[in-house]
């Protein structure tokens, strides 16, 4: 896949790696604002699902077997978290860091050589290889936010977050269905200021409902790293307002966003 999304995934992973590469065991066990997970927990989660993304492209049957174990675990005490802890139980925090670093390189290499239209298996319906690596970019960026926040580092975003913004808009219908709601007829108009200063026009340009503002803040809301109340996004119309309260561009059951004021940059510059 000669594709900007693979490059974006590499670069976003590199940006996170620059923050964590030299951390010692104790610091990797720093707890973040994301469900009290440690930095190592977040890296371990990324490692497991990067490897799963590589597996679904190279061996669909093996991925199906892996995911059947995931589904079974979700019906057991502790659910997915306990399943992931079991996979990581023998690893120290620093070895989890190493495993994540290796998974980034391996996954990027596999997808770089893939046809972007190849269909791969995942938790829900099959998706294209391009969509799968876009999801890895999104999750790396989203979980990376918790790490940047914890260490008081203001992340410098680039236009590589475009795919995340697109994913946020493309999951509009999913956001409603997963909450048992009727899907509105028209997707709101989404007008975003990209990190580069460009304007991104997404959604339906004819809609009366709209979301306008920073692309970074829009991506933060749809990845649930910020509550809409903690952003300067301008939201107009009932459809857009409700959407921003339930938005999630990741798979799985409906998940409420963080409460207002609970996700933020801690001790900036400390």
Secondary structure, 3 states (H helix, E strand, C coil): CCCHHHHHHHHHHHHHHHHHCCCCHHHHCCECCCCCCEHHHHHHHHHHHHHHHHHHHHCHHHHHHHHHHHHHHCCCCCHHHHHHHHHHCCCCHHHHHHHHHHHHHHHHHHHHCCCCCCEECCCCCCEEHHHHHHHHHHHHHHHHHHHHHHCCCCCCCCHHHHHHHHHHHHCHHHHHHHCCCCCCCCCCEEEEECCCCCEEEEECCCCCCEEEEEHHHHHHHHCCCCCHHHCCCEEECHHHHHHHHHCCCCCCCCCCCCCCCCCCCCCCCC
